Amino acid sequence: MAEGEAYGVDTLGTVAIQTHGCKLNQADSAAIARRFIQAGYRVVGPSEPADIYVVNTCTVTHTADSKARQALRATRHKNPSALVVATGCYAQHDPEGLARVKGVDLVVDNSKKDRLVEMVLAARGDQPVPCATGNESPLLPMGLGLGRTRAMVKIQEGCDQVCAYCIVPKVRGRERSIPPETLRSQINQYVREGYKEVVLTGTQLGSYGFDLDGLNLSGLLEYLLRETCVERLRVSSLQPQEITEKLLRLWADPRLCPHFHIPLQSGSDYVLKRMRRRYTVSQYGDAVDRVRQSVEGVSITADVIVGFPGEDEGHFQKSLQTVRSMDFASMHVFPYSIRPGTSAAFMGPQVDESLKRERMGEMLAVARAQSSAFRQSSLGTIRHVLWEMEEVRGGKLHYVGLTDNYLRLYTESDGSLLNRITPARLLSEVDEGLWVEAL
């Protein structure tokens, strides 16, 4: 929900939803918003005054936990009379701890997200509501999108991979797929509501269909391209071992966005093995090569962790070398942090925090250089862009948009571009994006 936007009729009150973390949480927040609207509430932007505040938390790192607690306390401070609700992965991982945060009225973990609105109704009626906990999060229905331009659609939930550092399998549960007919209906409804792009998201997208007879991710994409008329379809994240020739052939359809997010996590085989990742550096590189050979104009983005237990200087230098060789369009870099409940929490030796910071700085410098190089390599080209944000500055309409290959673009126009897909000529670098001429 963007600032200044509101949906629904204010019958029971107003609701603000703040979302932390991944695209899957964004999809869940959108579904929660739709349920509030159906119940008679008006959903407003996350920093606007509201009767109810929902903070959809992340728990992937200690920093994410800290940000969630800060957000909850700040929400209570700014809105002393509001009902403050904590939900999401932190609520799943440590519901009792969140319940002790000053100002939190209700904690709803992932397994009870589908009942969150009903629990809020009960709480506002002064009915005692216990802290709701369980083991698996529900497959929530469709929700609102991002400013009526991009919509997040969850195609599956849960992860069975059990990487050594990751708490997600414990907070999202086992892998479950949403039936293709349900997804078709959701996407076509979004199209009717005016959305131009749908982002397919989940905890482990490549596992889609393992619990559905005769269906996998390739089959789902074929089905959705055939049975929906959405203008752009984006796949949020894939593991390198999931990128097959059959899958890549589908990108011959221009509606599939030429952007692949392929988590790397480390460029050292030794560290990857300790992380319990299911590929080697060589296999990862082969997947990247296949994508670049098959998809014209593609951008490849990645995640990297520095300072994993046992990572010595040689392993880190190997990771840097690997990253430099990949020429990523963009990269998220994280310092390893201990997560209780994961096997890596018991591993040694732990990397000194000051050394982690040094390695973060080196890796981020490479990431920034590669992002700039990718933007510069795109100058002079023409890409299709979905214009998502509009504001008036100096009497001119200014727009921010996203290309099919995930470049952030800026322009000005005498006429409205909002929620339109137009060609644009990429002219110059600006603000970690590109200034363009809309055509």
C-alpha positions as CSV (number, residue, x, y, z in Angstrom):
1,M,0.0,0.0,0.0
2,A,1.6,3.3,-1.1
3,E,1.4,6.5,0.9
4,G,-1.7,8.5,0.2
5,E,-3.7,5.5,-1.1
6,A,-6.7,4.1,0.6
7,Y,-9.0,1.2,-0.3
8,G,-12.4,0.1,1.1
9,V,-15.2,1.8,2.9
10,D,-14.6,3.1,6.5
11,T,-17.5,1.2,8.2
12,L,-15.6,-0.4,11.1
13,G,-12.5,1.8,11.1
14,T,-9.2,2.2,9.4
15,V,-6.2,-0.2,9.1
16,A,-2.6,0.5,8.3
17,I,-0.3,-2.4,7.3
18,Q,3.5,-2.2,7.5
19,T,5.4,-4.9,5.7
20,H,9.0,-6.1,6.5
21,G,11.1,-8.5,4.5
22,C,10.5,-10.5,1.4
23,K,8.0,-10.4,-1.5
24,L,6.2,-13.3,0.1
25,N,5.4,-11.1,3.1
26,Q,4.2,-8.4,0.6
27,A,1.8,-11.0,-0.9
28,D,0.6,-11.9,2.6
29,S,0.1,-8.3,3.5
30,A,-1.9,-7.7,0.4
31,A,-4.2,-10.7,1.2
32,I,-4.7,-9.4,4.7
33,A,-5.6,-6.0,3.4
34,R,-8.2,-7.5,1.1
35,R,-9.8,-9.4,4.0
36,F,-10.0,-6.2,6.1
37,I,-11.7,-4.4,3.2
38,Q,-14.2,-7.3,2.8
39,A,-14.9,-7.1,6.6
40,G,-15.8,-3.4,6.3
41,Y,-12.5,-1.6,7.1
42,R,-10.7,1.1,5.1
43,V,-7.0,0.3,4.5
44,V,-4.6,3.3,4.5
45,G,-0.9,3.9,4.0
46,P,1.5,2.5,6.7
47,S,2.4,6.0,8.1
48,E,-1.1,7.4,8.1
49,P,-3.4,7.6,11.2
50,A,-5.4,4.4,11.7
51,D,-7.5,2.6,14.3
52,I,-5.5,-0.7,13.7
53,Y,-1.9,-1.1,12.9
54,V,-0.6,-4.5,11.6
55,V,3.2,-5.0,11.4
56,N,4.0,-8.0,9.2
57,T,7.4,-9.0,10.5
58,C,10.5,-10.7,9.2
59,T,12.9,-12.8,11.2
60,V,15.6,-13.8,8.7
61,T,18.3,-12.0,10.8
62,H,18.7,-10.4,14.3
63,T,18.6,-7.0,12.5
64,A,15.1,-7.9,11.1
65,D,13.9,-8.8,14.6
66,S,15.3,-5.5,16.0
67,K,13.6,-3.5,13.2
68,A,10.3,-5.2,13.9
69,R,10.5,-4.4,17.6
70,Q,11.4,-0.8,16.8
71,A,8.5,-0.5,14.4
72,L,6.0,-1.8,16.9
73,R,7.2,0.5,19.7
74,A,7.2,3.5,17.3
75,T,3.7,2.6,16.1
76,R,2.4,2.6,19.7
77,H,4.2,5.9,20.5
78,K,2.6,7.6,17.5
79,N,-0.8,6.0,18.0
80,P,-1.5,5.4,21.7
81,S,-5.1,4.5,21.2
82,A,-4.7,2.1,18.2
83,L,-4.8,-1.7,18.3
84,V,-1.3,-2.8,17.4
85,V,-1.0,-6.3,15.8
86,A,2.3,-8.2,15.2
87,T,2.2,-11.0,12.7
88,G,4.6,-12.7,10.2
89,C,7.7,-14.8,10.6
90,Y,9.0,-13.2,13.8
91,A,5.6,-13.8,15.3
92,Q,6.0,-17.5,14.3
93,H,9.5,-17.8,15.6
94,D,9.1,-16.1,19.0
95,P,5.5,-15.2,19.7
96,E,6.0,-14.9,23.4
97,G,8.9,-12.5,22.9
98,L,6.9,-10.3,20.7
99,A,4.0,-10.3,23.1
100,R,6.3,-8.8,25.7
101,V,7.2,-5.8,23.4
102,K,5.6,-2.7,25.0
103,G,2.5,-1.6,23.2
104,V,1.7,-4.9,21.3
105,D,-1.9,-5.9,21.7
106,L,-2.1,-9.0,19.6
107,V,0.4,-11.5,18.2
108,V,-0.7,-13.6,15.3
109,D,1.8,-16.1,13.8
110,N,1.9,-17.3,10.2
111,S,-0.4,-20.3,10.8
112,K,-3.2,-18.0,11.9
113,K,-2.8,-15.2,9.4
114,D,-6.1,-16.3,7.7
115,R,-7.9,-15.6,11.0
116,L,-6.2,-12.3,11.7
117,V,-9.2,-10.1,10.8
118,E,-11.5,-12.2,12.9
119,M,-9.1,-12.0,15.8
120,V,-8.9,-8.2,15.4
121,L,-12.7,-8.0,15.4
122,A,-12.8,-10.0,18.7
123,A,-10.0,-7.9,20.3
124,R,-11.8,-4.6,19.4
125,G,-14.9,-6.0,21.0
126,D,-12.9,-6.3,24.3
127,Q,-13.0,-10.1,24.1
128,P,-9.9,-11.8,25.5
129,V,-7.8,-13.2,22.6
130,P,-4.9,-15.5,23.4
131,C,-1.6,-15.4,21.5
132,A,-2.3,-17.5,18.4
133,T,0.4,-20.0,17.4
134,G,0.8,-23.1,15.2
135,N,3.2,-24.8,12.8
136,E,2.2,-24.0,9.2
137,S,1.2,-20.7,7.6
138,P,-2.1,-20.7,5.6
139,L,-2.4,-20.3,1.8
140,L,-4.0,-16.8,2.0
141,P,-6.3,-15.6,-0.8
142,M,-5.3,-12.9,-3.3
143,G,-4.7,-9.4,-2.0
144,L,-4.1,-5.9,-3.1
145,G,-1.1,-5.0,-5.2
146,L,1.5,-2.3,-5.2
147,G,-0.3,0.9,-6.2
148,R,-2.5,-1.0,-8.7
149,T,0.5,-1.5,-11.0
150,R,2.2,-4.7,-9.7
151,A,0.6,-7.5,-7.8
152,M,2.3,-10.2,-5.7
153,V,0.8,-13.6,-6.2
154,K,1.9,-16.4,-3.9
155,I,2.1,-19.7,-5.8
156,Q,3.5,-21.9,-3.0
157,E,4.4,-21.8,0.7
158,G,7.1,-23.4,2.8
159,C,10.5,-24.8,2.3
160,D,12.0,-28.3,2.8
161,Q,15.6,-27.3,1.9
162,V,16.9,-26.8,5.5
163,C,20.0,-24.7,4.8
164,A,22.2,-24.4,7.8
165,Y,21.8,-20.7,8.4
166,C,18.1,-20.3,7.6
167,I,15.1,-20.2,10.0
168,V,12.6,-19.9,7.2
169,P,11.5,-23.6,7.1
170,K,10.6,-23.4,10.8
171,V,8.5,-20.2,10.3
172,R,6.9,-21.0,7.0
173,G,6.4,-24.8,7.3
174,R,6.6,-27.6,4.8
175,E,6.2,-27.0,1.1
176,R,2.7,-26.7,-0.3
177,S,1.5,-25.6,-3.7
178,I,-1.5,-23.5,-4.6
179,P,-3.6,-25.1,-7.4
180,P,-3.1,-23.6,-10.9
181,E,-6.8,-22.9,-11.3
182,T,-6.8,-20.7,-8.2
183,L,-3.8,-18.8,-9.5
184,R,-5.4,-18.3,-12.9
185,S,-8.5,-16.8,-11.2
186,Q,-6.4,-14.5,-9.0
187,I,-4.3,-13.2,-11.9
188,N,-7.3,-12.6,-14.2
189,Q,-9.0,-10.8,-11.3
190,Y,-5.9,-8.5,-11.0
191,V,-6.0,-7.8,-14.7
192,R,-9.7,-6.8,-14.5
193,E,-8.7,-4.5,-11.6
194,G,-6.1,-2.8,-13.8
195,Y,-2.8,-4.4,-12.8
196,K,-0.2,-4.6,-15.5
197,E,2.4,-6.9,-13.8
198,V,2.1,-10.0,-11.6
199,V,5.1,-11.2,-9.6
200,L,5.0,-14.9,-8.8
201,T,6.4,-15.4,-5.3
202,G,6.8,-18.1,-2.7
203,T,9.3,-19.6,-0.3
204,Q,10.8,-22.1,-2.7
205,L,9.4,-21.4,-6.2
206,G,11.3,-24.2,-7.9
207,S,9.5,-26.8,-5.7
208,Y,6.1,-25.8,-7.1
209,G,3.9,-28.7,-8.0
210,F,5.7,-31.5,-6.1
211,D,2.4,-32.1,-4.2
212,L,0.2,-31.7,-7.4
213,D,-0.1,-34.6,-9.8
214,G,1.9,-34.0,-13.0
215,L,2.7,-30.4,-12.5
216,N,5.9,-28.4,-12.0
217,L,7.0,-24.7,-12.3
218,S,7.5,-25.0,-16.1
219,G,4.0,-26.4,-16.5
220,L,2.5,-23.7,-14.3
221,L,4.2,-20.9,-16.3
222,E,2.9,-22.5,-19.6
223,Y,-0.6,-22.7,-18.1
224,L,-0.6,-19.1,-16.9
225,L,0.8,-17.7,-20.1
226,R,-2.0,-19.5,-22.0
227,E,-4.9,-18.9,-19.6
228,T,-4.2,-15.3,-18.5
229,C,-3.7,-12.0,-20.3
230,V,-1.5,-10.2,-17.8
231,E,0.9,-8.0,-19.7
232,R,4.0,-8.9,-17.6
233,L,4.7,-11.9,-15.5
234,R,7.8,-11.9,-13.3
235,V,9.3,-14.9,-11.4
236,S,10.7,-13.7,-8.1
237,S,13.5,-16.2,-7.3
238,L,15.0,-19.5,-8.5
239,Q,17.7,-21.8,-7.3
240,P,20.5,-22.6,-9.8
241,Q,19.7,-26.3,-9.9
242,E,16.1,-25.4,-10.9
243,I,17.0,-23.6,-14.1
244,T,16.4,-26.1,-16.9
245,E,16.5,-25.7,-20.6
246,K,12.7,-26.4,-20.7
247,L,12.1,-23.6,-18.2
248,L,14.3,-21.2,-20.1
249,R,12.5,-21.8,-23.4
250,L,9.4,-20.3,-21.9
251,W,11.2,-16.9,-21.9
252,A,10.6,-16.7,-25.7
253,D,7.3,-15.3,-24.6
254,P,7.9,-11.5,-24.1
255,R,5.4,-11.4,-21.3
256,L,7.9,-13.2,-19.0
257,C,10.2,-10.6,-17.6
258,P,14.0,-11.1,-18.4
259,H,15.1,-10.9,-14.8
260,F,16.4,-13.8,-12.8
261,H,17.1,-13.6,-9.1
262,I,19.4,-16.5,-8.3
263,P,20.7,-16.6,-4.7
264,L,24.4,-17.4,-4.6
265,Q,25.1,-17.0,-0.8
266,S,28.8,-17.8,-1.1
267,G,31.3,-18.1,-3.9
268,S,33.3,-20.7,-2.0
269,D,32.5,-24.4,-2.4
270,Y,33.8,-25.0,1.1
271,V,31.3,-22.5,2.6
272,L,28.5,-23.6,0.3
273,K,28.9,-27.2,1.6
274,R,28.8,-26.0,5.2
275,M,25.7,-23.9,4.4
276,R,24.1,-27.1,3.0
277,R,23.4,-25.4,-0.3
278,R,22.7,-27.9,-3.1
279,Y,25.1,-26.7,-5.8
280,T,28.7,-25.9,-6.3
281,V,30.2,-22.6,-7.7
282,S,30.7,-24.3,-11.0
283,Q,27.1,-25.4,-11.2
284,Y,26.0,-21.9,-10.3
285,G,28.1,-20.4,-13.0
286,D,26.7,-22.9,-15.5
287,A,23.2,-21.8,-14.6
288,V,24.1,-18.2,-15.1
289,D,25.6,-18.9,-18.4
290,R,22.5,-20.8,-19.6
291,V,20.3,-17.9,-18.6
292,R,22.4,-15.3,-20.4
293,Q,22.6,-17.5,-23.6
294,S,18.9,-18.1,-23.6
295,V,17.3,-14.8,-22.5
296,E,18.1,-11.6,-24.4
297,G,18.7,-8.5,-22.3
298,V,18.5,-10.4,-19.1
299,S,19.5,-9.1,-15.7
300,I,20.7,-11.5,-13.0
301,T,20.6,-10.5,-9.4
302,A,21.8,-12.4,-6.3
303,D,22.1,-12.7,-2.5
304,V,25.5,-13.2,-0.8
305,I,26.3,-13.8,2.9
306,V,29.7,-12.8,4.3
307,G,31.2,-14.1,7.6
308,F,29.6,-17.5,7.7
309,P,31.1,-19.7,10.4
310,G,34.4,-21.2,9.2
311,E,34.8,-18.6,6.4
312,D,38.5,-17.7,6.5
313,E,40.3,-15.1,4.4
314,G,40.9,-17.6,1.6
315,H,37.3,-18.6,1.4
316,F,36.2,-14.9,1.4
317,Q,38.7,-14.0,-1.4
318,K,37.3,-16.9,-3.4
319,S,33.8,-15.6,-2.9
320,L,34.9,-12.1,-4.0
321,Q,36.5,-13.7,-7.1
322,T,33.4,-15.6,-7.9
323,V,31.1,-12.6,-7.5
324,R,33.4,-10.5,-9.8
325,S,33.2,-13.1,-12.5
326,M,29.3,-13.2,-12.4
327,D,28.7,-9.5,-13.4
328,F,25.5,-9.3,-11.5
329,A,23.1,-6.5,-12.2
330,S,22.4,-6.1,-8.5
331,M,23.3,-7.9,-5.3
332,H,22.0,-8.1,-1.8
333,V,24.9,-8.5,0.7
334,F,24.2,-9.7,4.3
335,P,26.5,-10.4,7.2
336,Y,25.9,-13.8,8.8
337,S,24.1,-13.6,12.1
338,I,23.4,-16.5,14.5
339,R,19.8,-17.6,14.4
340,P,18.8,-19.9,17.3
341,G,17.1,-23.0,16.0
342,T,19.4,-23.4,13.0
343,S,22.3,-25.8,12.7
344,A,24.8,-23.0,11.9
345,A,24.2,-21.6,15.3
346,F,26.3,-24.5,16.7
347,M,29.1,-24.2,14.1
348,G,32.5,-22.8,14.7
349,P,34.6,-20.9,14.4
350,Q,32.5,-17.8,14.4
351,V,33.9,-14.9,12.3
352,D,34.8,-11.8,14.4
353,E,32.2,-9.0,14.0
354,S,34.8,-6.4,13.0
355,L,36.1,-8.7,10.3
356,K,32.6,-9.3,9.0
357,R,32.2,-5.5,8.7
358,E,35.4,-5.3,6.7
359,R,34.3,-8.1,4.4
360,M,30.8,-6.5,4.0
361,G,32.5,-3.3,2.9
362,E,34.6,-5.1,0.3
363,M,31.6,-7.1,-1.1
364,L,29.4,-4.1,-1.1
365,A,32.0,-2.1,-3.1
366,V,31.9,-4.9,-5.8
367,A,28.1,-4.9,-5.7
368,R,27.9,-1.2,-6.3
369,A,30.4,-1.3,-9.1
370,Q,28.6,-4.1,-10.8
371,S,25.2,-2.4,-10.5
372,S,26.7,0.8,-12.0
373,A,28.3,-1.1,-14.8
374,F,25.1,-2.9,-15.7
375,R,23.2,0.5,-15.8
376,Q,25.9,2.0,-18.0
377,S,25.8,-1.0,-20.3
378,S,22.1,-0.3,-20.8
379,L,22.6,3.4,-21.8
380,G,21.2,4.1,-25.3
381,T,19.0,1.1,-25.4
382,I,15.2,1.0,-25.4
383,R,13.4,-1.0,-22.7
384,H,9.7,-1.3,-21.8
385,V,8.9,0.2,-18.4
386,L,5.9,0.1,-16.1
387,W,5.4,3.5,-14.6
388,E,4.5,3.0,-10.9
389,M,4.9,6.3,-9.1
390,E,3.8,9.8,-10.0
391,E,4.5,13.2,-8.3
392,V,4.4,16.8,-9.3
393,R,7.6,18.8,-9.1
394,G,8.2,22.3,-10.5
395,G,4.9,22.1,-12.4
396,K,6.0,18.9,-14.1
397,L,4.8,15.3,-13.8
398,H,7.7,13.1,-12.6
399,Y,7.6,9.3,-12.8
400,V,9.4,6.3,-11.4
401,G,9.1,3.0,-13.1
402,L,10.6,-0.5,-13.5
403,T,11.8,-2.1,-16.7
404,D,11.1,-5.7,-17.6
405,N,14.7,-6.5,-16.6
406,Y,14.5,-4.7,-13.3
407,L,16.1,-1.3,-13.8
408,R,14.7,1.6,-11.9
409,L,13.9,4.5,-14.2
410,Y,13.0,8.2,-13.8
411,T,11.5,10.6,-16.2
412,E,9.2,13.6,-16.6
413,S,6.2,14.0,-18.8
414,D,3.5,16.5,-19.8
415,G,1.0,13.7,-19.9
416,S,0.1,10.9,-17.5
417,L,2.2,7.8,-17.6
418,L,1.0,6.2,-14.4
419,N,0.2,2.4,-14.7
420,R,1.2,2.4,-18.3
421,I,3.9,0.2,-20.0
422,T,5.8,2.3,-22.5
423,P,9.1,2.1,-24.3
424,A,11.8,4.3,-22.9
425,R,15.3,5.3,-24.2
426,L,17.8,5.1,-21.4
427,L,19.9,8.3,-21.2
428,S,22.0,8.7,-18.1
429,E,22.6,7.4,-14.5
430,V,20.9,9.0,-11.6
431,D,20.0,8.0,-8.0
432,E,21.0,4.3,-8.5
433,G,18.7,4.3,-11.5
434,L,18.5,5.8,-15.0
435,W,17.1,9.0,-16.4
436,V,15.1,8.2,-19.5
437,E,13.0,9.6,-22.3
438,A,9.6,7.9,-22.4
439,L,8.6,7.1,-26.0
